[in-house]
Amino acid sequence: MKQRAYLALVRPTLEYATPAWSPHTKKDINNIESVQRCAARFVCGDYRRTSSVTEMLESLHWPLLQDRREDKDLEMFYKIEKGMVNIPFPEELIKRHT
């Protein structure tokens, strides 16, 4: 139930509109990742200092939020390029035929 609650309530809030606001500084990325790391400890019920949160994330099959944001960025880029959303494709990225 704890994992379902995190995946249904917390993670969508952390990922809402990420192509628009995705953090760029290491500090901001770490702050967001720390939420997921705390959630992993909560879900696993393991708060020991000697426990590896990375191993908990792997056992839960939770990818890093940074990786999920990159996937969402690529997805949005694809949608823009294919005209699936009403956002103009950046002029700097249009292929030029010479």
VOKEFI-125056 format. One record per atom (N, C-alpha, C, O): residue in three letters; x, y, z. Coordinates in steps of 0.1 Angstrom, whole numbers, plus 5000, padded with zeros to 4 digits. Each point is the difference from the previous one (the first is absolute). Layout:
# residues N
ALAXYZ/...
***
This chain:
# residues 98
MET500849885000/MET499250125000/MET500950135000/MET499650104994/LYS501549895013/LYS500950125001/LYS500550034986/LYS500050124996/GLN500449784996/GLN500550024987/GLN499050054991/GLN500250094992/ARG498649865009/ARG498950054991/ARG499750145003/ARG499750084991/ALA500349965022/ALA499750145004/ALA501150094994/ALA499750114995/TYR501649855006/TYR501050084994/TYR499950024985/TYR500050114995/LEU499849784998/LEU499950004986/LEU498750074995/LEU500050064989/ALA499049945019/ALA498750064995/ALA499950155005/ALA499450084993/LEU501249965018/LEU499850135005/LEU501250095000/LEU499950124997/VAL501349835007/VAL501250085001/VAL500750024987/VAL500350114996/ARG500149784998/ARG500850004988/ARG499350094989/ARG500750074993/PRO498049915004/PRO499450094990/PRO500150155003/PRO500150084991/THR499949955022/THR500250145004/THR501450054997/THR500250114995/LEU500849805007/LEU501450044998/LEU500250014985/LEU500950074995/GLU498449864997/GLU500249994985/GLU499150094992/GLU500150014988/TYR498950065019/TYR499150084993/TYR500750114991/TYR500750085005/ALA499049924982/ALA500550104991/ALA501550014999/ALA500650114999/THR500149785003/THR501450005000/THR500750054988/THR501150075001/PRO498449924986/PRO500650064989/PRO500150155001/PRO500950064994/ALA498250005014/ALA500050155001/ALA500950045012/ALA500650114999/TRP499649825011/TRP500750055012/TRP501249915004/TRP500650035010/SER499849884983/SER501049905004/SER501250075005/SER500650094994/PRO499949875018/PRO501150075007/PRO501349974993/PRO500249904994/HIS500750205006/HIS501349994994/HIS501250005009/HIS501049954997/THR498850105015/THR501150015009/THR500149875008/THR498949945003/LYS502350025001/LYS500249875007/LYS499250015013/LYS499549905005/LYS500550225002/LYS499350015013/LYS498549974998/LYS499549935008/ASP499950134982/ASP498649984998/ASP499749854996/ASP499049945005/ILE501850004987/ILE499849864996/ILE500149915013/ILE499249915002/ASN501850125006/ASN500249925012/ASN498850025010/ASN499649905007/ASN499950224994/ASN498850025008/ASN498849924996/ASN499349945008/ILE500550054979/ILE498849934995/ILE500349855002/ILE499149925004/GLU502150034993/GLU500449865002/GLU499949965015/GLU499649895002/SER500650205007/SER500049975014/SER498649965004/SER499849925010/VAL499250144984/VAL498649965003/VAL499849864997/VAL499449925008/GLN501050034980/GLN499949864996/GLN500849915009/GLN499549895004/ARG501650165000/ARG500949915009/ARG499349995014/ARG500049895006/CYS499450214999/CYS499249995012/CYS498849914999/CYS499749925009/ALA499750094979/ALA498849914998/ALA500549864999/ALA499349915005/ALA501850064989/ALA500549865000/ALA500349955014/ALA499649885003/ARG501050205005/ARG500249955014/ARG498649985007/ARG499949905007/PHE499250194990/PHE498649985006/PHE499349874996/PHE499549935008/VAL500650054978/VAL499349884995/VAL500749875005/VAL499349915003/CYS502050094997/CYS500749885005/CYS500049995015/CYS500349895006/GLY499450225001/GLY500050005015/GLY501449985006/GLY500249955010/ASP500850104982/ASP501449985004/ASP500750145002/ASP500350064990/TYR499849985022/TYR500650135003/TYR501449995006/TYR500650105005/ARG500149794994/ARG501349985005/ARG501050084992/ARG499950014988/ARG501150065019/ARG500950084993/ARG500949914991/ARG500650054990/THR499649825013/THR500849914992/THR499349954988/THR500749934992/SER498050095007/SER499349944988/SER500350094988/SER500150125001/SER499949814987/SER500250074988/SER498750044993/SER499249914997/VAL500650215002/VAL498750054994/VAL500049964985/VAL499049984994/THR502250035000/THR500149964986/THR499649864997/THR499349974991/GLU501049945018/GLU499649864999/GLU498549995002/GLU499349924994/MET500150165015/MET498650005002/MET499350054987/MET499049944996/LEU501550164998/LEU499450054988/LEU500049894989/LEU499149994992/GLU502149945007/GLU500149894990/GLU499049895003/GLU499449954991/SER500450025022/SER499149895004/SER498650044997/SER499149914997/LEU500650215004/LEU498650054997/LEU499850034985/LEU498950024996/HIS502249974997/HIS499950034985/HIS499650144997/HIS499250024991/TRP501350075017/TRP499750154998/TRP501250064993/TRP501150005006/PRO498850054982/PRO501150074994/PRO500250145007/PRO499150055006/LEU502050014992/LEU500350135005/LEU499050104994/LEU499649984988/LEU500050125019/LEU499050104995/LEU500750074988/LEU499350054991/GLN502049975010/GLN500750074989/GLN499949934987/GLN499750064990/ASP500449815011/ASP499849914988/ASP498650014994/ASP499850014988/ARG499249995021/ARG498650014996/ARG499850144994/ARG499250014990/ARG501450105015/ARG499850134994/ARG500650004986/ARG499550074991/GLU501749875008/GLU500650004986/GLU499149934990/GLU499950044989/ASP499549855016/ASP499149924991/ASP498850094996/ASP499650004989/LYS499850085021/LYS498950094997/LYS500450114991/LYS499250044991/ASP502050015010/ASP500550104991/ASP500149954986/ASP499650074990/LEU500949815008/LEU500149944987/LEU498649984994/LEU499850014988/GLU499349945020/GLU498649984996/GLU499450134995/GLU499450004990/MET500850115017/MET499550134996/MET500650054987/MET499450054992/PHE501949935007/PHE500850044988/PHE499449934988/PHE499850064990/TYR499949815012/TYR499549924989/TYR498650054996/TYR499750014988/LYS499450025022/LYS498750054997/LYS500050144993/LYS499250024991/ILE501850065013/ILE500150134993/ILE500549984986/ILE499450064991/GLU501649855007/GLU500549984986/GLU499049944991/GLU499950034988/LYS499249885017/LYS499049944992/LYS498750085000/LYS499049954993/GLY500950165013/GLY498850094999/GLY498949955009/GLY498850034997/MET501549895013/MET498949945008/MET499550105011/MET499049985006/VAL501850124996/VAL499650115010/VAL500250134992/VAL500850014991/ASN498550095014/ASN500050134993/ASN501150095006/ASN499750105005/ILE501549854993/ILE501250075003/ILE500950014988/ILE500349894994/PRO500150235002/PRO500950004988/PRO501349945002/PRO500650015011/PHE500049924979/PHE501349945001/PHE501050115000/PHE499950094992/PRO501149915017/PRO501050115000/PRO500850014987/PRO500449904994/GLU499750225001/GLU500750034988/GLU501449955000/GLU500549964989/GLU500250055022/GLU501449955001/GLU500149864997/GLU501149954997/LEU497849975004/LEU500149854999/LEU499549954987/LEU500049884997/ILE499550214994/ILE499449964988/ILE501149964990/ILE501050074999/LYS498949814995/LYS501049954991/LYS500050104988/LYS499050044994/ARG502249995002/ARG500250094988/ARG500649914989/ARG501049935002/HIS498350084987/HIS500549924988/HIS500950094992/HIS499650114996/THR501649855001/THR500950084992/THR500449934987/THR500750054992/
***
